[in-house]
Amino acid sequence: MRVNKVMPRVLTKLQIEQYHDQGFICPIRVISEQEALSIKDELEQVEKEFPEEINSESRNNLHLSFAFLDALAHNKIIVDAIEDLIGPDISLWASVMFIKEPSSKQYVSWHQDATYMGLDSLDFPTPWIALSPSNIETGCMTMIAGSHKTKIQNHEDTFAENNILTRGQVIQDVDESKAVDLILQPGEMSIHHGAVIHGSQPNNSNQRRIGFSLQSYMPNNVKQIVGRNFWTHVRGQKRQDDDGMLLDRPRFNMDPNTVAQRKIANENLSEILYKGAKEKRNY
């Protein structure tokens, strides 16, 4: 899905080439560090106020419940960067809040995002925005450069206790000599390809590692073939899916309309991600 633009909006031509060649770009400044830490503070406030809405088992599609996360999903720098990669018609499939508590054993095994997403394409970008420092000590993401150019690898469902992934899915025999750590300061993002192999290690620091993953932005020609088409319209021409729904934007935190839509979207997402699995987790 190469989009030829004479003048990219945010990304340099070198960054666009790196994305296509290596499967990721990093780092890109989206908001100031102060703004990122302010969003982190607001996130931790709603965790206290609405513990049933946002917790370790309720982390998907929080942009439908909280207006400040919806605003981040529509951030102009993020969306401009995505337009540089996929063109002007943009919809958001889902979002995931990844939080690793201090000195925790939680990790993410080697995997490819597109494996269980039930789409008719593997070619789409995912921004991951750091709301706290993401480095080797805190358990940053690590990418296997160029691995998006191969087909989807065999994933083994482990449901391992400390594996953050829904199914604890893991790819064996990964060539770790091609591993690249994505170091991000608060307010910076990386963008990675739907088929690139990646994972992350535990957080060995004394602070939370918080990342907001916009997984993923798609052009209108990518379709859901497992489950229904639920999308948040972001830019350009709106999608027309016979079996789907365009989700609304929350007018304020805990907008009853979008909170209800989030429940429906998450039920659909669960059916997609767990298709064929022998068991289900609570997230």
C-alpha positions in Angstrom: 0.0 0.0 0.0 2.5 2.6 -1.1 1.0 6.1 -1.3 2.9 8.4 -3.6 2.7 12.0 -2.4 4.9 14.8 -3.8 5.0 16.5 -0.4 4.4 14.4 2.8 2.5 16.1 5.5 4.5 14.9 8.6 6.8 12.1 7.6 10.0 12.6 5.6 10.5 10.5 2.5 13.2 8.7 4.4 10.8 7.8 7.2 8.2 6.6 4.6 10.9 4.4 3.0 11.9 3.1 6.4 8.4 2.1 7.2 8.1 0.1 4.0 11.6 -1.4 4.3 11.8 -2.2 8.0 8.2 -2.2 9.1 8.3 0.6 11.6 9.3 4.3 12.3 10.5 5.7 15.6 10.4 8.3 17.2 8.0 10.9 16.0 7.0 13.8 18.3 3.2 14.1 18.6 2.7 16.3 21.6 5.0 17.8 24.2 6.2 15.8 27.2 4.2 18.0 29.4 1.0 17.4 27.4 1.7 13.6 27.5 2.1 13.6 31.2 -1.1 15.7 31.6 -3.0 13.0 29.6 -1.4 10.4 31.8 -2.6 12.2 34.9 -6.1 12.4 33.4 -6.0 8.7 32.6 -5.1 7.8 36.1 -7.9 10.0 37.4 -10.5 8.2 35.3 -9.1 4.9 36.5 -10.0 6.0 40.0 -13.4 7.5 39.1 -14.6 4.7 36.7 -12.8 1.5 37.8 -15.4 -0.7 36.0 -14.9 1.1 32.7 -11.1 1.1 32.7 -9.0 -1.6 34.3 -6.5 -4.3 33.3 -9.4 -6.4 31.9 -11.1 -3.4 30.2 -8.5 -1.7 28.0 -9.9 -1.9 24.5 -11.6 1.0 22.7 -11.2 3.5 25.5 -11.4 6.3 22.9 -15.1 5.6 22.9 -15.5 6.2 26.6 -13.1 9.1 27.2 -13.1 12.3 25.2 -9.4 13.1 25.9 -8.4 9.7 24.3 -10.7 10.3 21.4 -8.9 13.6 20.9 -5.6 11.8 20.8 -6.9 9.4 18.2 -7.8 12.4 16.1 -4.6 14.3 16.8 -3.6 16.1 13.6 0.1 15.1 13.6 -0.8 11.4 14.1 -3.5 11.5 11.4 -1.3 13.5 9.0 1.5 10.9 9.4 -1.0 8.1 8.7 -2.2 9.9 5.6 1.4 10.0 4.4 1.3 6.2 4.6 -2.2 5.2 3.5 -3.9 8.2 1.8 -6.7 10.6 2.8 -9.5 8.2 3.6 -8.9 7.0 7.2 -10.8 4.9 9.7 -9.8 3.6 13.1 -10.3 -0.1 13.8 -9.8 -0.1 17.6 -7.5 1.1 20.3 -5.7 -0.6 23.2 -4.2 0.9 26.4 -1.1 -1.0 27.3 -0.1 -0.5 31.0 2.8 -2.3 32.7 2.8 -1.7 36.4 6.2 -1.0 38.1 8.4 -4.0 38.7 5.8 -6.3 37.1 6.3 -9.6 35.2 4.0 -8.7 32.4 5.4 -9.0 28.9 4.4 -9.3 25.3 5.6 -12.3 23.3 6.7 -12.2 19.7 3.7 -11.8 17.5 2.1 -10.1 14.4 -0.9 -7.9 15.1 -2.7 -8.8 11.9 -2.9 -12.5 12.8 -6.2 -12.5 14.6 -7.8 -9.2 13.4 -10.0 -10.9 10.8 -9.2 -8.4 8.0 -8.7 -9.0 4.3 -5.3 -7.2 4.4 -2.2 -7.3 6.5 -1.0 -3.9 5.2 -1.9 -1.1 7.7 -0.1 1.1 10.3 -0.5 1.2 14.1 0.7 4.3 16.0 1.8 3.6 19.6 2.0 6.8 21.7 4.1 6.9 24.9 2.4 8.5 27.9 5.4 7.6 30.1 9.0 6.8 29.2 9.2 3.6 27.1 12.7 2.3 27.1 14.6 -1.0 27.8 14.2 -0.7 31.6 10.4 0.0 31.4 9.8 -2.7 28.7 9.6 -0.9 25.4 8.5 -2.6 22.2 11.1 -4.4 20.2 10.6 -4.9 16.4 12.2 -7.5 14.1 13.2 -5.4 11.2 11.9 -6.4 7.8 9.7 -9.2 9.2 6.5 -7.7 7.7 7.7 -8.8 4.3 7.1 -12.5 5.1 3.7 -14.1 5.5 1.9 -14.5 8.8 3.9 -17.0 10.9 2.5 -19.8 13.0 1.3 -18.5 16.4 1.0 -20.8 19.4 -1.7 -19.9 21.9 -0.2 -20.2 25.4 -2.6 -18.1 27.6 0.5 -17.6 29.8 -0.4 -15.7 33.0 1.9 -12.7 32.5 1.6 -12.4 28.8 -0.5 -9.3 28.0 -1.8 -10.6 24.7 -5.3 -11.9 24.6 -4.4 -15.5 23.7 -0.7 -15.3 24.9 0.1 -16.0 21.3 3.8 -16.5 20.5 5.9 -17.1 17.4 8.8 -19.5 18.0 12.3 -19.3 16.4 12.4 -15.6 15.8 15.6 -14.2 14.4 16.4 -11.9 17.3 19.6 -10.6 15.6 17.3 -8.2 13.7 15.7 -6.9 16.8 15.4 -3.1 17.3 14.3 -1.5 20.5 11.9 1.4 20.1 12.8 4.0 22.7 10.2 6.7 23.2 9.9 9.7 25.5 6.4 10.8 26.7 4.6 12.4 23.8 6.5 10.5 21.1 5.1 7.7 19.0 6.2 4.9 16.9 4.3 3.5 13.9 4.5 -0.2 13.0 3.2 -2.4 10.2 0.4 -4.9 10.8 2.6 -7.8 9.9 5.9 -6.9 11.6 7.0 -9.3 14.3 7.3 -7.5 17.7 7.1 -7.9 21.5 8.2 -6.4 24.7 9.9 -7.3 28.0 8.8 -6.8 31.6 8.9 -3.4 33.3 11.8 -3.4 35.7 11.5 0.2 36.7 9.7 1.9 39.6 7.2 3.7 37.3 4.3 2.6 35.1 4.9 2.1 31.4 1.8 3.4 29.6 1.3 3.3 25.9 -1.8 4.1 23.9 -2.0 1.9 20.7 -4.2 3.1 17.9 -4.6 -0.4 16.3 -5.1 0.3 13.5 -5.8 3.0 11.0 -7.1 1.7 7.7 -8.1 3.0 4.2 -11.7 2.2 3.1 -10.7 -0.7 1.0 -9.7 -2.9 3.9 -12.7 -5.0 5.1 -13.6 -7.1 8.1 -14.1 -10.7 7.0 -14.4 -12.1 10.6 -17.1 -10.3 12.6 -18.8 -7.0 11.8 -17.3 -3.8 10.4 -17.2 -1.3 13.3 -15.1 1.8 12.6 -14.4 5.2 14.0 -14.3 7.7 11.1 -11.2 9.9 11.2 -10.7 11.7 7.9 -11.8 11.8 4.3 -14.6 9.9 2.7 -16.7 7.8 5.1 -16.8 4.1 4.8 -19.8 2.3 3.4 -20.0 -1.2 5.0 -23.3 -3.1 4.7 -22.6 -5.2 7.8 -21.1 -2.4 9.9 -21.5 0.8 11.9 -19.6 4.0 12.1 -19.0 4.7 15.8 -19.7 8.1 17.3 -17.2 10.4 19.0 -17.8 10.9 22.8 -18.9 14.5 23.6 -17.5 14.2 27.1 -16.0 11.5 29.3 -18.4 8.6 29.8 -20.8 9.8 27.2 -23.7 7.2 27.6 -24.1 6.9 23.8 -20.5 6.0 23.1 -20.1 3.9 26.3 -22.9 1.8 25.0 -21.3 1.6 21.5 -18.0 0.6 23.1 -19.7 -2.4 24.8 -21.1 -3.6 21.4 -17.8 -3.0 19.7 -15.8 -4.8 22.4 -18.1 -7.8 22.2 -17.5 -7.9 18.4 -13.8 -7.5 18.9 -13.7 -10.3 21.4 -15.4 -12.7 18.9 -12.9 -11.6 16.3 -9.7 -12.0 18.4 -10.8 -15.3 20.0 -12.1 -17.1 16.9 -11.0 -20.7 17.1 -9.5 -20.3 20.5 -10.0 -23.0 23.1 -10.6 -20.5 25.9 -11.2 -16.8 26.5 -9.6 -14.3 28.9 -11.6 -11.4 30.4 -10.0 -9.0 27.9 
